[in-house]
Amino acid sequence: MLASVLETPWLGEAEIPCRLQPDLFFAEAPADVEAAKAVCGACPVREQCLSDALDRKEPWGVWGGQLFVAGQIVARKRPRGRPRKNPAPVAA
């Protein structure tokens, strides 16, 4: 994690989730990425974290509750591999 969020003087010793589980915020598995986004929900510096990430043009990771992929905010992380050629049937 970058120092701008984790080592700001005004933050002091506040408990922020990314200090406890930093690897979760750079996870590969879509379920872990969603867990990281959920953890950000109650973070006291969520807005500042997102703002700083946008200013720094962060290339990837979960910042301020948003997922960055190739420097863009995306809604969800796609799983690895190719998408199905024929979508799975929908149960009625």
C-alpha positions, 0 to 999 in steps of 0.5 A, spaced: 500 500 500 502 506 498 504 511 504 499 517 502 493 513 505 497 509 510 502 514 513 498 520 513 500 524 520 492 526 521 490 519 521 494 517 527 493 510 530 486 509 527 484 502 525 483 502 518 482 495 514 488 495 509 493 496 515 490 489 517 490 485 511 493 489 505 494 483 500 486 482 500 486 489 496 490 486 491 487 480 490 486 476 484 480 472 486 473 476 484 470 473 491 476 476 495 476 483 491 468 483 493 470 482 500 475 488 500 470 492 497 465 490 503 471 492 508 472 499 505 464 500 507 466 502 514 473 505 513 473 512 516 478 514 510 474 511 504 473 518 500 480 520 501 483 514 499 479 514 493 481 521 491 488 520 492 488 513 488 485 517 482 490 523 483 495 518 483 492 514 477 493 508 481 493 502 476 490 496 480 487 494 486 481 496 491 482 503 493 476 507 497 471 501 496 472 501 488 476 496 484 481 499 479 483 495 473 488 498 468 487 505 471 480 505 470 474 504 476 470 497 474 464 494 477 466 487 478 473 483 477 472 478 471 475 471 473 481 468 469 480 465 463 475 466 457 468 467 457 463 461 456 462 461 448 455 459 450 452 462 456 449 457 461 441 456 461 437 460 466 433 456 470 425 458 470 
